[in-house]
Amino acid sequence: MIAAFGTYDAQKHPRVAVLIAGLRAHGHDVVVVNRPLGFSTAERVRMLQQPWRLPLLLLRLLARWAGLVGDALALRRRAGRPEAVLVGYMGHFDVILARLLFPRSRVVLDHLVFAGDTASDRGARGLRVRLLSLLDRVATACADVVVTDTEEHRSMLPRPDKGVVALVGASDEWFRAGDGPRQPREAGEPLRVVFFGLFTPLQGTPVIAEAVARALEVGVPIELTMIGSGQDHAEVHDRLAGCSEVRWREWVGPDELPGLVASHDVCLGIFSASPKGMRVVPNKVYQGLAAGCVVVTSDTPPQRRTLGSALELVPPADASALARRLGDLARPDRLEEARARALEGRAQVRPQAVVAPLVEALATR
């Protein structure tokens, strides 16, 4: 038995749902012990960056922990000690509680986000980054197995030998959205392009804005949907102001998002050349593939290594290269060729496939 434990929110952060589905597909009995904290990733990072917000985080965390303690005790009485405890995404604090509640179980921490690295990427400096990096070290020390999404992130662990690389993957609703039939695009029809995200520096949305503006200026037929808001949103909006081909949506619920993305031809990934941008494969790359889109993203070592043959790769932070690639994909024959390769790559991001390295680690460690 494996207990999926913590204050994670599988609806907002579907990575843990992918791991649970994959483990179950491999025959593991996974019991959910979950009390969602109710804060988004951006809110958690903002609280860690702004110490005066911490009391709210701690009060809510303690309330959820009280419920988790009761749930854990009930699980022990009902089914005995779990062989392993999977602490879900953003479990920097939860893993400490898991270690205390299940001292004889193997504790697995899904460590997609290094708090110090994320805060630094979003502009934090000095003592806050050092404290958050200390939190990363404490969290990973409490775990027997630490799951990361790339080799680059595994190498950042104080104990890389604890690390297991499991791709982020995509949950079943994204595959269902992408399973429907697609009509071939006719010459002259606009290329339907979508981006969704938090407009953080990692995502390089100003590069997207510049590329789309350049493509439209030379007559490339594009319809762009930009979903989300955040740090770079104002700059992006200013660059694309007046473009009737661009539609803006500040928020799309998780139930609607897969179908909306699947209705487009191209899903955009990330394009920054920041250190963090060179180490990650973002959720939207996996989700875009699952939704049946052609995915255009930056040509970085982890993205090329993991899914390169299925992706359309352009140099990081190169708006001209992105504009040319969008112009290329606006040709129906080129789009269909790229779509065929993208569809071949979908199998690599299914839950059963991405969880295989973790299944092997649980069997051998």
Secondary structure, 3 states (H helix, E strand, C coil): CEEEEECCCCCCCCHHHHHHHHHHHCCCCEEEEECCCCCCHHHHHHHHHCHHHHHHHHHHHHHHHHHHHHHHHHHHHHHCCCCEEEECCCCCCHHHHHHHHCCCCEEEEECCCCHHHHHHHCCCCCHHHHHHHHHHHHHHHHCCEEEECCHHHHCCCCCHHHEEECCCCCCHHHHHHHCCCCCCCCCCCCEEEEEECCCCHHHCHHHHHHHHHHHHHCCCCEEEEEECCCCCHHHHHHHCCCCCCEEEECCCCCCCHHHHHHCCCEEECCCCCCCCCCCCCCHHHHHHHHCCCEEEEECCHHHHHHHHHHCEEECCCCHHHHHHHHHHHCCHHHHHHHHHHHHHHHHHHCHHHHCHHHHHHHHHC
